[in-house]
Amino acid sequence: MATLPLPDPGPAFEDFVGERHLAVLTLVRPNGHPHTTPVGFTWDQSTGSARIITWSGSVKARLLEAGHLRGSICQVDGGRWLTIEGIARVTGDPDACTDAIAAYAARYRPPKDRGDDRRVVVIEATRILANAHLGTAGPPGARD
């Protein structure tokens, strides 16, 4: 569950996070240095979280196995953009993986089968920033 109440962002936001666009994930390592990588992600409005499927050997999964980190996802398409900020964690829970794979397949394409090696990075949104065309996308004052 998100740590701040996130309002329903509206149809333009929902459409944008449903279209096939890649995004950039940034995790802040414990030493303060960023780890930045392109990703596909899905948004779950009911939990206020973004999900990224990966595997146990990825840098992002290994960083998060050591502990939760601050992170963000940024998606851009021309003048439309959004940034989801929050606390990132990784899980190998089979149900979480199944749900994340289904959501990813619906937005992008069916992913490669990784079996027990599959992991899901979850960013629980604490702040969402977006351009004005995407509507209200976060707590009051969160739109920049």
N, C-alpha and C positions, 0 to 999 in steps of 0.2 A: 504494500500500500504506500502511496506517495506520502511524504512527510508533511506536505502542505496541501490544503484543499485545492484541487485544480478544477476550474469550472469546465463545463462542456464547451469545447473550443469552437463548435459550429461546423457546418457542412464543408466550407472551403478548406479548413484544416484537415478534416477527415478525408476529403478527396485527395489532398496533397500527400498525406502519409499513406494513402492506398495506391497511388500511382507508382509505376516502376521507375524509381530513381535510386541511385546509390548515394551514400552519405559518407561522412568522415567521423570516425570514432576517435576521441582523445581521452586517454586515461592519464591521470597525474600520478607518477610513480612516487613512492615514499621519499625519494631524494629530491622531488620537485621537478624532475625532468619529464616532459610529456612523451607518451607513446601514442603516435597518431597513425591510423590505418584506414583505408577505404573499406566500407562494409555495406551489406544489405541489412535492413532492420525492419521490424514490424512494431506497430504501436497498439497497445491495449488500453483503450480509454477506461475500461472498467477497473483496472488496477493502477492506472496512471504510470505505466511503465513501457519502456522500449525493450525489445528483445533482439539479440543477435545470435545466430547459430554459429558455432565454431567447433573446434576439437581440442582435446586435452593438451596437445603439444604446442598450440598457438601461443604467441607471446602474450596476448591479452588474457587467455585462460591461465597461463602460468603466473602472471602478475596478480590476478585476482584470487588464485588459490592461496596466496600468501596473506590475503586480507582484503576487505572492501576498500575501494579507492573512489575518489571523486572522478567523475567523467562527464563527457558531453558527446552528443551526436549532432552534427550539422548537415542539413540537406539543403541544396540550392538548385533552383531551376530558373534561370533568367533572373527576373526581379522577385520571384517568390523564394522565400527562405524560412527556415526554422532552426532553432537550436533547442535541444532538450538537455538540461543539466540535472545532475543528481548523483546518487550514490550507486556505484556499480558493484555487482557481485557475480559470481559464476556458480552454476549448478550442473550436476550430471543427473539430477532426478529424472527417471524415465518418463513420468507424466509431463513434467515441464518440457522435456526435450520433444516429446510427441506433439504437444500443443504448439511449440515454437516452430517445429518443422512444417506442420500443417499451415500455419500462418505465413511462413516464408514461401511455401509452395504456391499459395494463393496470390501473393504479391509479386513474386519473381518467377520461379520455376521449381520443380522438385529438386532438392539438393542431393548431392552424393550421399550414399548410405555410409555412415561412419560407425554404426553399431554402438557398442559400449563406450567408444571413444568420443561420442557426441557430447558437447557441452553447450550451455546457453548462458550468454552474458545478459544480465537483466540490469537496466538502469531505472531505478525508482525516481521518477521526476520530482525535483524540488522547485524547478523553475523552467518555464518554457518561454522562449523569446521567438517572435515571428514578425514578419512584415505586416502592415496594416491590412493587406488584401486577404489575409488568412483569418481575420477576426480575432476575438478575444482568445488568447492562447496561454493564459497563465494567471497567477495571482495578481491582484492589483499592483500596478507599478512594474510588472515584469516585462512588459513589452518595451523594447528599445527601438 
